[in-house]
Amino acid sequence: MSQVVVSTECPTCSGPLDFSEGTNAIRCPSCGSTLLVTGRKQVLTYWVAPKIRADVAGAAARTGRAQARVASRELFFVPFYRLTGHDFQWQDAPPRPAPEREAPSMLFGGGAADRPEIDIDLGSILSWGADTLLGPRAGDIVRDALGEPRTPPRPIEPISVTTLRAPKTSETDSTVQLLDRYVETSFPAANLAGLGVASLGVRTQALRVSLFEHERLASLGTMVRIQTDEVAALRQGLAARGFEHVIYRQVLGRILSVIYFPFWVVELSEGAERWLTVVDAVAESIVQSRAPIALREALIPQPGGELRTVGLRPLVCPNCGWALPLDADDVIFFCPSCSRAWQIRGVDLAEMPYEIARVGTDTGSAAAEHLPFWRLEAAAGSESAWVPAFRCRRLKILHDLATRFTAKPPVYQAATGERPSARGCFYDAEDAALLARFAAAGRRLTPDAVKAVADDEPAFTGARLIWIPFKREGQSLIDPYFGLALQEALLD
């Protein structure tokens, strides 16, 4: 997964400030002030500064063409959409006929024709094994020894598939398959087929971006106009490439942003022949060695309209003005002074009702860890829903908990007194409603029934946060209702 780091200045002390895209709150390392990062779930705009000069780009473009002459060098900032999120899909999985013979063992049998070609990389095996058996730190040690770059930890498992089977009524019945994956994609926000760049790619180092400043970019080069609107960008970014039979899906934690990336467009000529060479202004690499001169006409300048970017403001309680404790990934902030809870909504904080659940006699135990759930109140004639609000690297666990807690809602009493140790909230009420609708669709099991639910999604009229005590046993947290064990390492 590529990492995007936003670089800016602290509005309080003007000191340097870096944070990852998607961060909700930060603390300035220079002055210690806590800041709310505004603009959550809005399309925010950033830009990447060029690292090479025009003369370097011209020399790179002439590589292998010593007789070519540089006619012009222009810097263009090309807009790319970048989309990330947690993707849940229900797929129609037609049943496959039973195999006529046992499949050959990948380790101990089968002829060469039966075995697919596998490219085995020893370094990858060693680093994977160290990660799995000894933890990410051990994996980094192995990668350092092998001279390989460290990779940032993925927030969740990349892809998992679970097949749910309905009672079979005919030989042509289908099964419903649950697939979850982490979505990360980027693509040009303009129609630039001749540019030769389909995405920002996967980079071994973090992509460092700055907050969008129209005047700053205009002073350096030409900003290319955004030609794809947000609705079309979401449709393109969420296209399930490589996955067939998708009948219903929801994407949680969705972040759609625009990144202006710099390219040098160098015009070369040799005799009567003229062409354009496109140079990555960050990596100094050739991305298109022989583009037609007409490409320049497609690089239409962006008008000077307003494009949204990140805002920073003091993280204080809207009710009493007290400084709010922060966790970079949390969407809910608790005031230690007036005991109110606040959820990020765009550039503001909105108050959210909440309760601490007391279940049985173990709630007050120091071994209990409280995990947050959203209780979504449904419109008349529909059932309410329970959805996890905490982060989990295995998305299927979130779906399973939502399904069980909704089918048999927890019984509890509201605890009073001081707020106990509790996990933060990674998903807001809007994301919770999406997962609740997805779980409701999956309970129908057959493709036609799932489609019917998708056409008539349940409506929710309100949301409340409930923290439920899970008992800690070793490295696991046990829920008090179904006895499900969650590996605590998956929640970080």
Phi, psi and omega in degrees: 000129178285143180252135177248122180249127180266128179247129179206197179239148177292129180291346181271312186240357182067014176286160180295143185219121178239140176204157181282148175301136183096351177295139183260336180207149182219161174242129180291124180290345182271309184252350177081003180289144178263136188230138173273131176269109185270163179103013181303134178065016169256158178279108184257151186244137178227174174214156179249130181283140177291149180250349180238150181275173182296321182293324178293319178297319179296319178294320179295322181293331183273000181303125181081357178229068186298333182277348182287148179247137178279114180272323180199158177221121182231139178263124178241139173257111185263129181279135174236139168276141173234128184233131173228158179171173179254113192259122174248131181227140163258128181238147173277112182249095180301140180294140178263145179296150180297140179294146181284338178217162181292136181295143181295145179292135178288342183253323191235014181190179179089143179283174182299327181291337182275343187260128175290154178287131181235125177269105185263121178252118186298321180297319179296320180296316182296314181292323177296316180296321178294318177301315187288314187273325188243349178109164184301326181297318178295321178298322178295322179298316179296317181296323177298318181294328181273356181076021180261150180289144173289143179248138178296146182295138176289140181291337180211173173294139186298312182211135169220149185229133175229131181257127177253129185250127175274161176304129186280131179243347178202169181289344183259004180299147177254163172253160177256131186242130177266126176234134175230146183202164175264123181268127170214116182210155174217151183198155181299142177267011178222160180277093185231064184298329182276358183290326180086014180233116182266340182198174174283347176076176177259120185250141181288334177253157180297141176274114184268122182238162177239160177295141185297131174224109185300315183295322181296313180293320181297331180284342183261325184189203182254125174274127180278140185291140173285122183252346180254124181282174186296321181296313179294326179294318177297318180298318180289318182291331182265005176300127185279076181295131177082000180238117180262168172066027177287124180248342179197143180205157171218144179240118182261159177059037188285131175233118176243123181224165176245129178238120174275117184249139186272137173225136170272127175253110186253124175269126179244151176221146177214105187068231179271357184270137179226142178202171179248142172239130183257127184242129173296118185280001175253309184270353182058037180247152178277122179257340176208111187275337185214072178270151179291153179301332182296344180301326182299327180292334180280345181275070185285132181295147177280130175293167187277027179291165182285132171240130184289148172218179184295143171243156179232134178213158180301138180269090181229157180292126178295341183273310186242354178081006181285145177296132182268133173298149185234151164225130191304328185263352184285146174254355178240134179238136181255134176272120179287349182269306183255001175062029176261155180248140185230135179249140177291131173222099182065248180256004184239173173245130180246137181289140179236132175289147180207163176218151170258120184280142171245117184238119178064218184246000185265359186298323182279358182291143178294341181278357182274139174240123183272125179250138185275141174230147171268129171256111184262120179278132185262160175292165181304134179090356179240159180271149174287170184224150175242130184222134176299141176254353184271162180277139176215132185286346174250107187297328182300328178298319178298316179296316182297318179294318179299319181294313182292314184291329178286320180294324179226086186302139180297145173254129184204170171243147179285125179281154177239169179096200185293141179292127182281179175300128187215145175286152179280173182256122179264328181253135178272181184296327179295315177296322179299319179296323178296315180292325178297319178293322179295315179296321179297321179294320183291338180291347179279339171071322181263150183304316181297321180291322177298317178298323180296318178293321179299327179281343183224067185290144178295145179255140180243139186254349181193165182218143177220139178272133177234123175265121184252133182283123173255136181277133180273124175230103182064238180263012184240157172244127186253126180283147188280355185253316184246353180074020179288137180258125176252128174291122185298330180297335180284349185264358182268000000 
